[in-house]
């Protein structure tokens, strides 16, 4: 594990989707003369703009941003690669004497940046192909059931639809002989790589859900279905963001499996569920300071 030297602590702004992270980060960074490093697993991809709710052109112009629209849609991108690129961005920013604001809701990206990566075994292409075939023939619930037999703890935390992580847990078990949950506890994330202050935005649930509903309607009104249709026509059906909430539903509209109204309702519901999982994740983060609106930056 590499501890990265930096004199000034990173300011990390995390929290659930639609909680106001981008606006707050820009406000704080402008006052401090800082720059923003994104920690969003979908906004890192080019071309997927509306559905990932990327910062607007005005917001991007207000404060320099890093790791937004940086990766080709079909390029493999892992948490370890995120760590490498974020480290490079942070080094560049600090070399110019500017403070760093790390902003995003992807908990794993923040964790590997701040604490390091678990040295887990690699992929098993044969097992992955077998499980994907099982999912296609018997449904993803069948793959999830197999995980529940060997690692009930991990299975309880993952929905059957999250095939990527379900299969990943099966890969770890197949190669180590122990459940992924036990493996991760035994190989706990290392001590901090950076000094940091972690702020988690935690608006009241009712106001958060209202914001999620409003943003969902806004994404569809801005042309999410049309963007998705164009992305599919460009050959991006297998791009990672196409499996994310919003694009899944918009694709269903394009393919005639959902109406727009059904897609909006389903996207909002799944986004609310995702926000709940995000907050659960951040509650496990040591040293996290939870902020309720109006957001005022505490004194370090």
N, C-alpha and C positions, 0 to 999 in steps of 0.2 A: 504494500500500500504506500502510495506516494503522498507525503504531506507537502502541500504547495505553499511556498512562502509568499505572504502578502502582508503589508503593514496595516492596511485598513480593512476591517471586517466587511464581508459582503453583506449587503442588505437584501434579504430574501423575502419576497412577498408571494405568499401562496394562498390557497383557498379554493373553494368550489367554483365551478363555472358560473359565470354571470354575477359574481360577487363584487365586481368592480376593480379587479386587480390591475388591469391595463391603465385605467384612468388614474388610479392612485399612484402607480409606479411612475407614470409620466410626470405627475405633479411633484412627487418627491425628488425625482431625478433632475427636473428642471431647476428646482431650488438649490440642489447640491452641485449642479454642473456635472452630473453623472451620465452614465450610459447603461442601457438595458440589455441583459442577456436573457433570451427567452428560454423557458423550461416547459415547452409545450410539444408533445410528441406528434401532433398533427400540423401545427403551424410551420414546422421545420421544412415541410414539403412545398415545392413550387406548384403552381397551377390550382391547388385546392385552396381557394381564397374565401369564398362566402361561407361555406359550411364549417370552416375552422374558426370563423369569427376573428380573422387576423386584424391587427390594428389598421386603421384607415391610413390613407396617404398623409393626411394632416398629422395624425398621431406619430407616424414614422418620421415625419419631417421635424416634429417638435423635439425629439430626443433620438440620438443614434440607437438603433436596435441591432442586435446580433442573433443569428440562428433563426431568422425568419425567412422563409422561401429560399432555403439554401440547398436543399437536397432534391434530386430528380425523383419524380413520383414512383418510379420502379426501382430505385436504388435501395438495397438493403441498408437498414439503419437501426443500430442497437443502442442500448443504454450506455455501453462501453464507448461506442463511437460518439455519442452525445457528450460523454465526459471529456473525451479527447478534444473535441471542438470547442466545448465551453471553456476548458482550461486555456486553450489558445486565445480565445476572445478575452478572457479575464486578464491574461498576461499582457495582451495588447493594450487594453484599457488602462490598467494600472501603470504600465510603462509610461503612459502620457499623463500620469498624475491625476486621473479622474476616478471618482468612486464608482463602484459596480453595484447595480441593482439586478438581482436575478429574479425573474418573474414568471410564474406559471403554475398550472394545476396538475402537472404530471408528477405524482409523488415519487415514482421510481427514479426519474431523472434527477430530481432534487436530492434524493438520498445518495445516489452514486456520486454526484458531484461533491456533496458535502462530506460523505463518509467513506466512499469507496465501493467497489464492486465485489460481490460474492464470487469466489473462484469456483463456479459451478461447471460440471462436465458439459461437453459440447453437444450439438444436436445429433440425433439418430435418424438419418433420412429414411431408413427402412421402416422404423417404428412410426414415424410421422406419416409416411405414405399409407401404412396399414390403418392408422387411426382416421386419416382423412377419408379413406375408402369406407371404413365402418360408419363414419358420420354421414356419408352420402347415401349409404344403403339402409342404415338402421336409424339414423337420426343422431344428433349430437348428444342426446340423453344417454345413448348406449356407451359412448366414450366417457362421458361423465360418470356413469355407473362403474366403469372399470377403474377409474381413478378412486372412486369412493371405496372400492374394495381394498386398495393398497394404501391409501392416504386419505382417510375420511376427514381429517382436519382441513387439508387444503381443498378438498371437494366441497366442504361446507362453505368455504369462502368464495368459491368461483361458480358463477352461473353456467349451466350447460352450454349456453351460446358462446361462451368465451373459449372457443376451441383452441386457440393458440396457446393460452396459458394452461389449459387442461392437459394438452399434449406435452407441453414443456415439463409439467410436473411428472408425467409418466416417463419422460425421458430421464429425468434425474433419478427416479426410483429404479428404472431399468439398469442404469449404469452404476449406481452406488449400493443398491439393495436396501436403502432406507427411504422413508417418505420424504418428499421435498420439504415439508414443514419441519421435520426433524433436522434435515440437512442444513436448512437455512439458519436454524437456531444454533447449530454446532459451528457454523461458519458465519457468525454474526458480523454485521457491518463494522468496519474498522473505526478507530477514533477519527475525529474530525480532520478533514484534509485542509480546510480553510477556517479561519475565525469567521464567525457570522452571527447575524441577528435574524432570526426567523419569525416573521409576522404572518399569522394565518387569519384571513378575513372571515368573519363568522357572523353574517347578518342574521336576523331573526328568520326562522324557517318560512314563515308566511311571505315575508317580503322577498326572500330569495326565490321562492317558487313563483311568485308573481313576476319577478325579473326574468326567470327562465322562460315562462310562458310568453312574455312579451318579446324576448329575443328570438325565440323559435319562430313566432309569426313574422318577425322582421327578416329573418334569414330566408324564409320562403318568399316573402314579398320582394326581396332584393334579387331573387332569381336563382335560388338554390337548385330547383328542378332543372332549369335551363343550363346551369353550370354543370350539373351532374351529367346531363345528356351529352354536352360537349366533351366532357372528360371521357365518357364511355366511347364516344366516336373517335377520340384520339388514342384509344387502346389502353386506357388506364383502369380497366375493370378489376385488375388484380393488385392495384396499388394499395398500400396499407391504409391510407385515409378512407378509401372506399368502404372499409369495414367499420367505420366509426359511426356513431349516432348522428343522424341527420342525413348523411350520404346513403346509409342503408335504406332509409325511408324514401328519400328522393329518388333513388334508383327504382324502388318499388313502384313509384308513380310513373317513371319513364317506361317501365316494363309492363304497366297496366295491372299491377297486383295490388295497388292502393289508390284511393282517391287522394287529392291534395289535402282535403280536410282530415282524412284518416291519418295521413302522413304527419301533419302538424300535431295532432293529438298524441300520436305514438312517439314522435320525436321529443315532445315536451315531457311525456311520462318517463321515457328512458333517460332523458337528461336529468330529471329530478332524482332518479335512482342513482345515476352516476355521481351527482353532487353529494348524495348521502355517503357513497363509498369514499369519495375524496375526503370528506370531513373525518370519517372513521380512520383513514390512513394518517391524516395529519395529527390526529389526537395521540398517535403513538410516537410522534417525533419528539425526542427530548429537547427541552429548551424552547419549544414553540410558545410564542406569545399570541393569544387569540384576541382579536380586535373586533369590537362591535361598532357599527356606524353611530355617529360620524367618526371616520377614521382619523385618529390623531397619533402621530408617531411618538411612541414613548421615548423617554431619555434612556440611552444605553446604560 
